[in-house]
């Protein structure tokens, strides 16, 4: 049973789609978020989407690594604030989480991800077979509950509309009112409720 949001959600979707025999149930924050980097190379998005994706282009700039290295705390805090406008997270919570932003592995992984998305970094050739499979958007067979946040500017609730065809097993979409991007922290009761309920979808 898998559950996740943001990168964790994308990872969970990929595992459920490519290795269905290993996943019995899924709770997805923001739905089917697997992207096609090749498409982003050609069409990075509408002006509104680019407005919310500003952080990606900072990291793709020639001075992006130097900037992120010296401003990672301010940079990530601004992202949290913009992505979850009604959350009001505490300084202590951010400080506790921000310790994970200090390592070199976090910096290089983050930079490489967004540079690869927009054609400014090479992919791992060992992953090419999986990339080809994901390009066709394989459906998820496991019973799934999708949580759509009402106040997430990155993946608005409308993003998950019409995604039923990407989930072939029992499927339910729930809108989480008042939540921004970080559903597990902003709406923990809704997140845990989905974890409990998706089990009943498995057992019938």
N, C-alpha and C positions, 0 to 999 in steps of 0.2 A: 504494500500500500504506500503510495507516494503522495506528497503534498509539497507545494512550494510557491514562492512568488518571485517575480523578476527572473534573475538568472537561474534560480532554483526551479522556478516553474518551467522555464524553457528546457532545462535538463530533464525534468520529470516527463514532460510531453515527449521529448525525443526517445527516452527509454521506453515509455509506454507504446509509442508508435513503431519503433524498430524491433523491440523485443517483447511482444505482447504476452508471451508465455510467462514472463517474469513479473508482471504487474497485475494484481487482482483488483485494484481500485485506485482512483486518482481524485485529488482535490486540487483544482487549478485556480490560481489567482490571476485573472485577466485572460483566461482562455488559451486558445492555440496561438502562441506567440513565436513559433519557429519562423525565422526570417530567411530570405533568400539573398545572400550577399551580392550575388550577380545582378539581381534586380536593383539593389541599392546603388550599385556602381552606375547604373544608367539613370535611375529615377529615385533620388534620395528622399522625395516626399513633397507634399504641398507646402506652401508658405507657412500655414498654421502648424504643420508637423515639424518643419524646420525650426520654428520658433521654440518649440518645446525640446528639440534635440540639440540645442546650442552647446551643451556640455560635450557632445560627441565631436563637434567640429573644433572645439578648443583643443581636444586631445589629438586631432588630426593636423593641427597647425605645426609648422616647423619648430616653434618654441613650446609646443604642447607638453613635451616631457619635462622640460625645465620648469614650466609654470606649475604643473601638477606636483612635481617634486617639492617645490617650495611653498605651495599654497594648498596642500591636500586637505587640511582641516577646514579652511574657509570654503573651498570648492565643494566638498562633500556636504557640508552643512547647508550651503545654498541649495544644493540639489534636494536634500531632505525637505527643506522649507517650501520649495516650489512644488514638489511632487505630492506633498501631504498638507495642503493649505489649512486644514482645520484641526490638525493634530495637536500642536502645541507641545511637542516633546520637551523633556527636561534637559538641562545642561548636563546633568549627571549621566543620563542615558546616552546622550550623544558622545560624551567623553569616553564612556565605557566601550561603546561600539567602535569609536574612532581609533582605538589602539590597533585594530586590525588593518587600518589603512596605512600604517607606518612601515610595513615590511616592503622590501624590494620586490618580492614576488607579487604582492598586490598591485604595485605600480606597473610592473611590466605586463602582467596579465590584463589589467584594465586597458592600458594603452594598446596592446596588440589586438584585443578584441575589437575595439571600435575602429582601429586603423584597417583591420582586415575587412570589416563590414563595408568600408567605403573604398576598397581597392588600394590602400596604401601600406599593406603588409601582406606577406605571403602566408598561405595556408599551410597546414601540416599535410604533406602528401599521404600520410598513413590514414588520414580521416576522409580522403576524397571519396571513397565508396559510400560512406555515410552521408556526405554532403549531396551526392547524386540522388540517393534515396529520398532525402528530406526535401529536395527541390520539388518533388511531386506531391508534397504535403500528405504523407500517408496518414490514414485515420487512426484514431485511438479506439481500441476494442474494449478496454476496461470500463466498467461503470465509473461515471465521472460526475462530479458536481463542480461547476464553474462559479466562482465568485467574482462579480463585476463591481468594482468600486464606483460610487456615484460621483466622487470628486477627485479622480485620478486624471491629471492632464496628459500623462504619457499613454495610458490605455484607458480611455473613457469607457463608460459602460456600453456605449454604442458599438465599441470595437468587437464585443462578443456576440452581437446580434447576428443571427443567420449562420452561426458556426455549428449548428446541429449536425450537418453533414460530415463534419470532421470527427465526430464521435459516434461510433457504430454500436456501442453498448448502451445500457440505460444511462440517460443523461438528464441533468437538471441544471438550469442557469438561475442563479440568485443574485439580485442586485443588493449590494451592501450600502445602505443609505448613510451618508456622512463620512464614509471612509475615503481616504486618499490612497496613494500607491501601496503603502505598507499595511495591507489588510491584517496579517497575523498580529501586529502590535496595536493597530488602531481599532480593530474590531475582533478581539480575541474570542469573544463568545460566538460570533458568527462563524469564525474559522473552526473552532472546536466542534460546534454543532454540525458543520459539514463533514468533519472527520467521523463523527459518530453516525451520521445519517448515511454516508456512502457505504458503510459496512452493511447496513440493512439492504442496500441495493445489491450487494454481492450475494447475501444469503437469502434474498427474496422474502 
